């Protein structure tokens, strides 16, 4: 693990959070370092096949809003800080995705036709990206939040202001749809091991 | 309704990974936050549905009106001297100066005009839109100036070594030998030297020398500029300068620690002037564990704290260490965040000093049966008195650990919280983290404590990790 990654993996302690709430720049930087990876990963995945040039702007905008709203965040409240931040990121991304110019599809880089394992994985990654991009937005967002960010159903429901049952049914439909699309592109896609990473 | 997670069984979803986040994201965000805020600041909880635009318009008008009232108020006059023995943050009523260790600064605010004499060192300035900052680098007698408004810039004041060799160490001539490097991040800055003024644009770096016009350079120069000296001579002078700087820093720290005109007051007397700052400073998890392992139940640390006439913490001196360096540092950092109203003596703001003492009470770690010692990476749960445990804090930390992929650490934190408080939410979290960490025993244990409506979710989570909760533990 690199030093930067190790720092990023450290939890945000209460003192740093309180300093960040008071506007301490070092604490702001610590908070950003801690959450930039999941926030960037979330927005990047929600923009699968879309206007990726907006991702960096949205990541930046997410943290600007997070830090402006941070004094009002209650650490003892119902949402964990990470969930609260991802909620802001999700809502920003969804609003942006609903703008007409964001819907223009961009091709996901395809894997090279080589036989080695890395090339196969790259091909699978491109296929997953294309298939997730192909899902309806309502399914794509719950799938990404659950599969890649491991948020529980209750958190997803409150983030998206949905009923718990709706989250579950959308997720079930998204999984089936993703599986079918993947099989159509790469029949051997189901042979890989299961893994999740934010 | 239960969803069917098996649809994607066997799919290596982790194959699809994002690139790393943009470099220097934090600086970009901080720069934006230091910009004057828009009157119509957006709601961070903005719903995904469109809200009527008139609400936003109304909010903008209202906020603009509030801002207009606010901006018509001038900040009160203030002045001060800051000699940074470590990195320091200086709030100047809207504008901000961040000083690196070794920087020396004297400032004077008159309404919206701030005059700063930056004698030496590096200072990052963020100048509010309605403020005008005039910097005289090198201190009194400087013919080099910078003027900024609504800008973000970095100013580095160095001594020109070859000139210094000629003039010795006389501070009277410091201004005439200062070499200044200005980097502008945002806004425009006017820089004057050698009788010539230029406007420095964002992204540009300009070097200012006495009697010479401003000169744009490609990048900030990492090394002190040296004119007319051999490399060996430069190295020798640099070594001398480093030694001199170390001495100055030590003397400065000593002076700062015992201000000549400060009066001693009791902690209670000073506390009456406190505006903000955490007094309940607890050691971090690692230190708590170290304290528990050392078999110590009480940890005491004392500090001498001095407040300047503005109410800011001028110095901290360690009187008695807690014997845990991380805890000492944590306390010192927290004290630096304390702010006070100016202490009044005979109606006048007066610098004061007092001694503050911190007491942390924990519990010694339970004896460990080494024959059953856990694996090195297994979560270790120190036995800590519930009186000092903040359950919500632990849960937040656990969620952070879990989000970072450290499920065992998350489980350890929730287990610790469970020792002090038990409810369904916590059992649910513990079960979920246990499943994710493939700790079947704990998962079974927590699962049994959950009501039926919460069990299905945990069953599913455990199934993903190959744990069957329906089977006997």
Interface residues (C-beta under 8 A of the other chain):
Chain A: X8 X9 X10 X11 X12 X13 X14 X15 X18 X19 X22 X24 X25 X26 X28 X29 X32 X33 X34 X36 X37 X38 X39 X40 X41 X44 X45 X56 X59 X60 X63 X64 X65 X66 X67 X68 X69 X75 X76 X80 X81 X82 X83 X87 X88 X91 X92 X94 X95 X98 X121 X122 X124 X125 X128 X129 X132 X147 X148 X149 X150 X152 X153 X160 X161 X165 X168 X169 X171 X172 X175 X176 X178 X179 X182 X189 X190 X191 X192 X193 X194 X195 X196 X197 X198
Chain B: X1 X2 X3 X4 X5 X7 X8 X9 X10 X11 X12 X13 X14 X15 X16 X17 X18 X19 X20 X21 X22 X25 X26 X28 X29 X30 X32 X33 X37 X41 X42 X44 X45 X46 X47 X48 X89 X98 X276 X278 X281 X284 X330 X333 X334 X337 X390 X392 X393 X395 X396 X397 X399 X400 X401 X402 X403 X404 X405 X406 X432 X436 X457 X464
